[in-house]
């Protein structure tokens, strides 16, 4: 598939990999294209999404025998160290090819490295002079990928005994939902233990069924904090940063056990979470072994009373959440919780959601109860500007299923919008884009009174640089790409507008629904 912007191309590859588990490849243009792609590459790196990215460069600048790549390379397109050096901090592995004989083996190795745990994007720069040459070598005959390592048996035994001996264990996860099987295994383990499951601050997937009685919600929230403080064992499963700051976790009497393929996150400058037991291994295979060991230690259904206890708390939390959302439908302006409630009512059972909101994120996680594992992907974990591309990649992976991109107006402006809408039209990838439009950057504004409560901005109520004004007619953009667009300003119109957008997607057309929330700066921008 062709793309009109490198960030869209890498975003599409990321969405495709998330939806299929398969390895995509991306070709971009030398250092300038690589720099366009770095935000999306950084996101893939943080989310551990595999892909192989290829680019070209020149190393001879017309002085080598044979074809001349052109004068533009020396004068305009070359950088010291080449593209591989420029992007090396945003990828798992980066290499500038230094011999044409190494090309086949390097590409094969790049594929293997991308898929090896922990997965991530890899980058190969290939000089034009090598591409002009005749290939004289072949890749090694082996084309296998490394299998993820399962945790050692003795570590699994120790972890199983710790979980079984705990009177009040709590499971915390952020990314166990990378696969549906991972969620199924986590559900089975939680039910065996009678342990509630809470999601950390930045879950990338639906990691546990939202309507399951053992689902404890998503942090940060008072409920999330209560679950942790009541626990005598916190079991972190594929959780990078489950609470903040790291020192503010469970009390000293709560043991912390960690399971992950690289639980200490060597790619982060600091981790700092207390851990009394660390088990390293592939999450899926390790959970399967852990379940077998727990079954041998715990009689079937012996923890049913625990499940009943957590069910009452779960049901009450769901009721409170739904009641609050319904109440916002009576407001004069549209509330994010109302949009989530209405979307949850009309969303098809096979729809997939890609989220790139910031301040609306928790409300959407909590309000979209009907979403099941494999139907939600977060696109804001490593940066902003890739959500539309990721939604298109998911649509390419599942063309028969509705794909909905949820995005804030600020984030929408960070995306290469026309390139993304063009890809939707060109490749016949219709998606529904729902813009949560509060006419500004709430995440930026909200930090000002928190950090500078006595500052000029708070006293004067003038928050420079936080408004998006005049408010554009985003819905009209869809028409330029043979899509349909609609602006919604009243709570009573939200459900019908979402339904019309879904109908358009079913008919093969791109749709944009611009939902106007309360502006963050009612008086407009400071000038």
C-alpha positions as CSV (number, residue, x, y, z in Angstrom):
1,X,0.0,0.0,0.0
2,X,1.3,3.4,-0.9
3,X,1.2,6.3,1.7
4,X,1.4,10.0,1.3
5,X,3.2,10.6,4.6
6,X,5.8,8.5,6.5
7,X,4.0,8.8,9.8
8,X,0.8,7.4,8.3
9,X,2.8,4.6,6.7
10,X,4.4,3.5,10.0
11,X,1.1,4.0,11.9
12,X,-0.6,1.7,9.4
13,X,2.1,-0.9,9.9
14,X,1.6,-0.6,13.7
15,X,-2.2,-1.0,13.5
16,X,-1.8,-4.0,11.1
17,X,0.7,-5.7,13.4
18,X,-1.5,-5.1,16.5
19,X,-4.6,-6.6,14.7
20,X,-2.9,-9.6,13.1
21,X,0.3,-10.4,15.1
22,X,2.0,-10.5,11.7
23,X,5.2,-8.6,10.7
24,X,4.7,-5.7,8.4
25,X,7.5,-3.9,6.3
26,X,7.7,-0.2,5.5
27,X,9.8,1.6,2.9
28,X,10.5,5.3,3.4
29,X,12.7,7.9,1.8
30,X,16.2,8.4,3.3
31,X,16.8,10.8,6.3
32,X,14.0,13.2,5.6
33,X,11.4,10.4,5.5
34,X,13.0,8.8,8.5
35,X,12.6,12.0,10.5
36,X,8.9,12.2,9.5
37,X,8.5,8.6,10.7
38,X,10.3,8.9,14.1
39,X,7.3,9.8,16.2
40,X,5.4,6.7,14.9
41,X,8.6,4.6,15.3
42,X,9.0,5.8,18.9
43,X,5.4,4.8,19.6
44,X,6.0,1.3,18.1
45,X,9.1,1.0,20.2
46,X,7.3,1.9,23.5
47,X,4.4,-0.4,22.6
48,X,6.7,-3.2,21.4
49,X,5.2,-3.5,18.0
50,X,7.3,-5.4,15.4
51,X,8.0,-4.0,12.0
52,X,10.9,-3.8,9.5
53,X,11.5,-0.3,8.2
54,X,13.8,0.1,5.1
55,X,15.2,3.3,3.6
56,X,17.7,4.4,1.1
57,X,20.8,6.7,1.1
58,X,23.8,7.4,-1.0
59,X,27.4,6.7,0.1
60,X,29.3,7.4,-3.2
61,X,27.8,10.8,-4.2
62,X,28.5,10.2,-7.9
63,X,32.2,9.3,-7.4
64,X,31.6,5.5,-7.6
65,X,31.6,3.7,-11.0
66,X,28.2,2.9,-12.4
67,X,24.9,4.8,-12.0
68,X,24.9,8.1,-10.3
69,X,22.1,8.5,-7.7
70,X,22.0,12.2,-8.4
71,X,23.4,15.5,-7.1
72,X,20.5,16.0,-4.6
73,X,22.0,13.4,-2.3
74,X,25.2,15.3,-1.5
75,X,23.7,18.7,-1.5
76,X,20.3,18.1,0.2
77,X,19.6,14.6,1.5
78,X,22.7,13.3,3.3
79,X,23.6,13.4,7.0
80,X,26.7,12.3,8.9
81,X,26.0,8.7,10.0
82,X,23.1,8.3,7.6
83,X,19.5,7.5,8.4
84,X,20.3,4.6,10.7
85,X,22.1,6.8,13.1
86,X,19.3,9.4,13.1
87,X,16.6,7.0,14.2
88,X,18.6,4.6,16.4
89,X,17.1,5.9,19.7
90,X,13.5,5.2,18.4
91,X,14.0,1.6,17.2
92,X,15.0,-1.7,18.7
93,X,17.9,-2.2,16.2
94,X,19.3,0.1,13.5
95,X,21.9,-0.7,10.8
96,X,23.3,1.0,7.8
97,X,24.2,-1.7,5.3
98,X,27.9,-1.6,4.4
99,X,28.1,-4.3,1.7
100,X,25.7,-5.5,-0.9
101,X,26.7,-9.1,-0.1
102,X,25.1,-8.6,3.4
103,X,21.7,-7.5,2.1
104,X,19.7,-10.8,2.1
105,X,21.1,-12.0,5.4
106,X,20.5,-8.6,7.0
107,X,16.9,-8.4,5.9
108,X,16.3,-11.9,7.3
109,X,18.0,-11.0,10.5
110,X,15.9,-7.8,10.7
111,X,12.7,-9.8,10.5
112,X,13.9,-12.2,13.2
113,X,15.0,-9.4,15.5
114,X,11.7,-7.5,15.1
115,X,9.7,-10.6,16.2
116,X,12.0,-11.7,19.0
117,X,11.0,-10.8,22.5
118,X,10.7,-8.0,23.4
119,X,9.3,-7.2,19.9
120,X,9.8,-3.8,18.3
121,X,10.6,-1.9,15.1
122,X,14.0,-2.4,13.4
123,X,15.5,-0.2,10.8
124,X,17.8,-0.9,7.8
125,X,19.3,1.7,5.5
126,X,20.4,0.5,2.1
127,X,22.6,2.7,-0.1
128,X,21.4,3.3,-3.6
129,X,24.7,2.2,-5.0
130,X,24.0,-1.3,-3.6
131,X,20.5,-1.3,-5.1
132,X,22.0,-0.6,-8.5
133,X,24.3,-3.7,-8.2
134,X,23.5,-7.3,-9.2
135,X,22.7,-9.5,-6.2
136,X,25.3,-12.3,-5.9
137,X,24.4,-13.7,-2.4
138,X,21.4,-15.4,-0.8
139,X,20.1,-15.4,2.7
140,X,20.9,-18.3,5.0
141,X,18.5,-21.2,4.5
142,X,16.9,-20.9,7.9
143,X,13.9,-18.6,8.1
144,X,12.8,-19.4,11.6
145,X,12.0,-16.8,14.3
146,X,13.0,-17.2,17.9
147,X,10.4,-18.6,20.2
148,X,9.7,-16.5,23.3
149,X,11.2,-18.0,26.4
150,X,8.9,-19.4,29.0
151,X,9.6,-18.6,32.7
152,X,11.7,-21.3,34.5
153,X,9.7,-24.0,36.3
154,X,11.2,-23.1,39.7
155,X,10.2,-19.5,39.3
156,X,6.7,-20.5,38.3
157,X,6.4,-22.7,41.4
158,X,7.5,-19.9,43.7
159,X,5.1,-17.5,42.1
160,X,2.2,-20.0,42.3
161,X,2.8,-20.6,46.0
162,X,2.9,-16.8,46.6
163,X,-0.4,-16.3,44.9
164,X,-2.1,-19.3,46.6
165,X,-0.9,-18.3,50.0
166,X,-2.0,-14.7,49.6
167,X,-5.3,-13.9,51.4
168,X,-6.1,-10.9,49.2
169,X,-4.1,-11.0,45.9
170,X,-4.7,-8.3,43.2
171,X,-3.6,-8.6,39.6
172,X,-2.5,-5.5,37.8
173,X,-2.0,-5.4,34.1
174,X,-1.5,-3.0,31.2
175,X,-0.7,-5.1,28.1
176,X,-1.7,-8.7,28.7
177,X,-4.4,-8.1,26.1
178,X,-2.0,-8.1,23.2
179,X,-3.6,-11.4,22.3
180,X,-7.1,-12.8,23.1
181,X,-5.5,-16.0,24.5
182,X,-3.5,-13.9,26.9
183,X,-6.8,-12.4,28.3
184,X,-8.4,-15.9,28.4
185,X,-5.5,-17.2,30.5
186,X,-5.7,-14.2,32.8
187,X,-9.4,-14.7,33.4
188,X,-8.8,-18.3,34.2
189,X,-6.1,-17.5,36.7
190,X,-8.1,-14.7,38.3
191,X,-11.1,-17.1,38.8
192,X,-8.9,-19.8,40.3
193,X,-7.5,-17.3,42.8
194,X,-10.7,-15.2,43.3
195,X,-8.4,-12.2,42.6
196,X,-9.7,-8.9,41.2
197,X,-7.9,-7.6,38.1
198,X,-7.2,-3.9,37.7
199,X,-5.7,-2.1,34.7
200,X,-2.8,0.3,35.2
201,X,-2.7,3.9,34.1
202,X,-2.1,3.4,30.4
203,X,-3.5,0.1,29.2
204,X,-2.9,-0.5,25.5
205,X,-5.7,-3.1,25.1
206,X,-8.8,-4.6,26.6
207,X,-6.9,-6.7,29.1
208,X,-9.9,-8.2,31.0
209,X,-13.6,-8.3,30.2
210,X,-15.2,-5.1,31.5
211,X,-18.3,-6.9,32.7
212,X,-16.6,-9.7,34.5
213,X,-17.3,-9.6,38.3
214,X,-13.5,-9.6,39.0
215,X,-12.8,-6.6,36.9
216,X,-11.7,-3.8,39.2
217,X,-11.4,-0.9,36.7
218,X,-8.6,1.3,35.5
219,X,-6.3,3.6,37.3
220,X,-5.9,6.3,38.4
221,X,-9.0,6.4,40.6
222,X,-9.9,6.0,44.3
223,X,-11.2,2.5,43.6
224,X,-7.9,1.5,42.0
225,X,-6.0,2.8,45.0
226,X,-8.3,0.9,47.4
227,X,-7.7,-2.4,45.6
228,X,-3.9,-2.0,45.9
229,X,-4.0,-0.9,49.6
230,X,-6.2,-3.8,50.6
231,X,-3.9,-6.4,48.8
232,X,-1.4,-8.5,50.6
233,X,0.1,-9.5,47.2
234,X,0.1,-7.3,44.0
235,X,0.8,-9.4,40.9
236,X,2.0,-7.2,38.0
237,X,1.4,-8.9,34.6
238,X,2.8,-7.1,31.5
239,X,2.6,-3.8,33.4
240,X,5.3,-1.2,32.7
241,X,4.2,1.7,35.0
242,X,1.2,0.5,37.0
243,X,1.1,3.4,39.4
244,X,2.7,6.8,39.9
245,X,5.1,7.7,41.3
246,X,6.8,4.3,41.6
247,X,7.3,4.8,45.3
248,X,3.6,5.3,45.8
249,X,2.6,1.7,45.4
250,X,1.2,-0.8,47.9
251,X,2.3,-0.5,51.5
252,X,5.4,-2.3,53.0
253,X,3.3,-5.3,54.0
254,X,2.1,-6.0,50.5
255,X,4.4,-8.2,48.4
256,X,4.9,-7.3,44.8
257,X,5.4,-10.1,42.2
258,X,6.2,-9.2,38.5
259,X,5.8,-11.3,35.4
260,X,6.9,-10.1,31.9
261,X,9.1,-10.8,29.0
262,X,11.5,-8.0,30.2
263,X,9.9,-6.9,33.4
264,X,12.6,-4.4,34.4
265,X,12.3,-2.4,31.1
266,X,15.9,-1.8,30.2
267,X,14.6,0.6,27.5
268,X,13.4,3.1,30.1
269,X,15.7,5.5,32.0
270,X,14.0,4.7,35.3
271,X,11.7,2.0,36.6
272,X,11.8,2.1,40.4
273,X,8.9,-0.2,41.2
274,X,9.4,-2.3,44.3
275,X,9.4,-6.0,43.4
276,X,9.8,-8.9,45.8
277,X,9.6,-11.6,43.1
278,X,10.5,-11.1,39.5
279,X,9.7,-13.8,36.9
280,X,10.9,-13.3,33.4
281,X,9.2,-15.1,30.5
282,X,6.7,-14.9,27.7
283,X,3.4,-13.9,29.3
284,X,1.1,-16.3,27.5
285,X,3.2,-19.5,28.0
286,X,4.1,-18.5,31.5
287,X,0.5,-17.9,32.5
288,X,-0.4,-21.3,31.1
289,X,2.2,-23.0,33.3
290,X,1.2,-20.9,36.3
291,X,-2.4,-21.9,35.9
292,X,-1.5,-25.6,35.9
293,X,0.6,-25.1,39.0
294,X,-2.1,-23.2,40.8
295,X,-4.7,-25.8,39.9
296,X,-2.5,-28.4,41.7
297,X,-2.4,-26.3,44.8
298,X,-6.0,-24.9,45.0
299,X,-9.2,-27.1,44.9
300,X,-11.6,-26.2,42.1
301,X,-14.1,-23.4,43.1
302,X,-12.5,-23.1,46.5
303,X,-12.3,-19.3,46.1
304,X,-15.9,-18.8,45.0
305,X,-16.7,-16.7,48.1
306,X,-13.9,-14.3,47.1
307,X,-15.5,-13.9,43.7
308,X,-18.9,-13.1,45.3
309,X,-17.3,-10.5,47.4
310,X,-15.7,-8.7,44.5
311,X,-18.8,-9.1,42.4
312,X,-20.7,-6.7,44.7
313,X,-18.0,-4.1,44.5
314,X,-17.8,-4.5,40.7
315,X,-21.6,-4.2,40.2
316,X,-21.8,-1.1,42.4
317,X,-19.0,0.6,40.5
318,X,-20.6,-0.2,37.2
319,X,-24.0,1.2,38.4
320,X,-22.4,4.4,39.7
321,X,-20.5,4.8,36.4
322,X,-23.6,4.3,34.2
323,X,-25.8,6.6,36.4
324,X,-23.2,9.4,36.1
325,X,-22.9,8.9,32.3
326,X,-26.7,9.0,31.9
327,X,-27.0,12.1,34.0
328,X,-24.7,14.0,31.6
329,X,-27.1,13.4,28.8
330,X,-29.3,16.1,30.4
331,X,-26.6,18.7,30.3
332,X,-26.8,21.6,27.9
333,X,-23.4,20.8,26.4
334,X,-22.0,17.4,25.4
335,X,-19.9,15.5,28.0
336,X,-17.3,12.9,27.1
337,X,-19.0,10.4,29.4
338,X,-22.2,10.8,27.4
339,X,-20.5,10.2,24.1
340,X,-18.9,7.0,25.5
341,X,-22.3,5.9,26.8
342,X,-24.0,6.5,23.5
343,X,-21.2,4.9,21.5
344,X,-21.4,1.8,23.7
345,X,-25.1,1.6,22.9
346,X,-24.7,1.6,19.1
347,X,-21.3,0.0,18.5
348,X,-21.5,-3.2,16.5
349,X,-20.3,-6.4,18.2
350,X,-17.5,-6.8,15.7
351,X,-16.3,-3.2,15.7
352,X,-12.7,-2.4,16.6
353,X,-11.8,0.9,18.4
354,X,-8.5,2.8,18.0
355,X,-8.1,5.5,20.7
356,X,-5.8,8.5,20.5
357,X,-7.4,10.8,23.1
358,X,-5.6,12.1,26.1
359,X,-7.9,13.8,28.7
360,X,-10.9,11.8,27.5
361,X,-9.0,8.4,27.7
362,X,-10.1,7.2,31.1
363,X,-13.8,8.1,30.5
364,X,-13.8,6.2,27.3
365,X,-12.1,3.2,28.8
366,X,-14.7,3.2,31.6
367,X,-17.7,3.9,29.4
368,X,-17.1,1.4,26.6
369,X,-18.1,-1.6,28.6
370,X,-19.1,-3.7,25.6
371,X,-15.6,-3.9,24.2
372,X,-14.1,-7.3,24.3
373,X,-10.4,-8.4,24.0
374,X,-9.0,-7.9,20.5
375,X,-11.3,-5.0,19.8
376,X,-9.4,-2.1,21.3
377,X,-6.0,-0.6,20.6
378,X,-4.4,2.4,22.2
379,X,-2.4,4.7,19.9
380,X,-1.0,7.3,22.3
381,X,1.5,5.4,24.4
382,X,4.6,6.7,22.7
383,X,3.6,10.0,21.2
384,X,0.8,11.6,19.2
385,X,0.0,11.8,15.5
386,X,-0.4,8.1,14.6
387,X,-4.0,7.3,15.5
388,X,-5.5,7.8,12.1
389,X,-2.7,5.7,10.5
390,X,-3.2,2.9,13.1
391,X,-6.9,2.9,12.5
392,X,-6.3,2.5,8.8
393,X,-3.8,-0.3,9.4
394,X,-6.4,-2.1,11.6
395,X,-9.0,-1.7,8.8
396,X,-6.5,-3.2,6.3
397,X,-6.1,-6.2,8.5
398,X,-9.9,-6.6,9.0
399,X,-11.6,-5.0,6.0
400,X,-14.9,-6.5,6.7
401,X,-15.2,-5.1,10.3
402,X,-16.1,-1.5,11.3
403,X,-13.1,0.4,12.6
404,X,-13.7,3.5,14.8
405,X,-10.9,6.1,15.5
406,X,-11.5,8.1,18.7
407,X,-9.4,11.2,18.7
408,X,-9.2,14.6,20.4
409,X,-9.2,17.8,18.3
410,X,-5.7,18.6,19.5
411,X,-4.4,15.1,18.5
412,X,-6.3,15.3,15.2
413,X,-4.1,18.4,14.4
414,X,-1.0,16.4,15.2
415,X,-1.9,13.7,12.6
416,X,-1.1,14.1,8.9
417,X,-4.8,14.4,8.3
418,X,-5.0,14.8,4.5
419,X,-2.5,12.0,4.0
420,X,-4.5,9.7,6.2
421,X,-7.9,10.6,4.6
422,X,-6.3,10.1,1.2
423,X,-5.1,6.6,2.2
424,X,-8.6,5.8,3.3
425,X,-10.0,6.9,-0.1
426,X,-7.3,5.4,-2.2
427,X,-7.1,2.0,-0.6
428,X,-10.9,1.8,0.1
429,X,-10.4,1.7,3.9
430,X,-13.5,3.5,5.3
431,X,-13.3,4.3,9.0
432,X,-15.4,6.3,11.4
433,X,-13.5,9.1,13.0
434,X,-15.0,10.6,16.1
435,X,-13.4,13.9,17.2
436,X,-13.8,14.9,20.8
437,X,-13.6,18.6,20.2
438,X,-13.1,20.9,23.2
439,X,-11.5,23.6,21.0
440,X,-8.1,23.3,22.6
441,X,-5.4,21.4,24.4
442,X,-6.9,20.5,27.7
443,X,-3.9,18.4,28.8
444,X,-1.7,21.4,28.5
445,X,-4.2,23.8,30.2
446,X,-4.9,21.4,33.1
447,X,-1.2,21.4,34.1
448,X,-1.0,25.1,34.6
449,X,-3.2,25.5,37.7
450,X,-1.8,22.3,39.1
451,X,1.8,23.4,39.0
452,X,1.3,27.2,39.1
453,X,-1.9,27.8,41.2
454,X,-0.9,31.4,42.1
455,X,0.5,32.3,38.6
456,X,-0.7,35.0,36.2
457,X,-2.6,32.5,34.0
458,X,-4.7,31.3,36.8
459,X,-5.4,34.7,38.3
460,X,-6.2,36.3,34.9
461,X,-7.8,33.2,33.5
462,X,-5.8,33.6,30.4
463,X,-4.1,30.3,29.2
464,X,-2.0,31.2,26.2
465,X,-1.3,28.6,23.7
466,X,-4.1,26.2,24.8
467,X,-7.0,27.1,22.5
468,X,-7.6,26.0,18.9
469,X,-9.5,28.9,17.5
470,X,-11.3,29.7,15.3
471,X,-12.7,26.2,15.6
472,X,-12.3,24.6,12.1
473,X,-15.2,22.8,10.4
474,X,-13.5,19.3,10.6
475,X,-16.5,17.5,9.2
476,X,-16.1,19.3,5.9
477,X,-12.7,17.5,5.4
478,X,-14.5,14.2,4.8
479,X,-16.2,15.6,1.7
480,X,-12.9,16.3,0.0
481,X,-12.2,12.6,0.1
482,X,-15.7,11.4,-0.9
483,X,-16.7,10.9,2.7
484,X,-19.5,12.1,4.9
485,X,-19.1,14.6,7.8
486,X,-21.3,15.8,10.6
487,X,-21.0,18.3,13.4
488,X,-22.9,17.5,16.7
489,X,-23.6,20.1,19.3
490,X,-26.5,18.7,21.4
491,X,-26.4,15.6,23.6
492,X,-29.7,14.4,22.2
493,X,-28.1,14.2,18.7
494,X,-25.0,12.2,19.6
495,X,-26.4,8.6,19.2
496,X,-28.1,9.3,15.8
497,X,-24.9,11.0,14.5
498,X,-22.8,8.0,15.5
499,X,-25.3,5.6,13.9
500,X,-25.2,7.6,10.6
501,X,-21.4,7.5,10.7
502,X,-21.4,3.7,11.1
503,X,-23.9,3.4,8.3
504,X,-21.6,5.4,6.0
505,X,-18.7,3.1,6.9
506,X,-20.8,0.0,6.1
507,X,-21.6,1.6,2.7
508,X,-17.9,2.0,2.0
509,X,-17.4,5.7,2.8
510,X,-15.1,7.5,5.3
511,X,-17.1,9.3,8.0
512,X,-16.1,12.1,10.4
513,X,-18.3,13.0,13.4
514,X,-17.1,16.2,15.0
515,X,-18.5,16.2,18.6
516,X,-18.5,19.7,20.1
517,X,-17.7,19.5,23.8
518,X,-17.5,22.5,26.2
519,X,-14.6,24.7,25.0
520,X,-11.7,24.7,27.5
521,X,-11.4,28.5,27.1
522,X,-15.0,29.9,26.6
523,X,-13.6,33.4,26.0
524,X,-11.3,32.3,23.2
525,X,-7.5,32.4,22.8
526,X,-5.2,34.9,24.4
527,X,-3.6,37.1,21.7
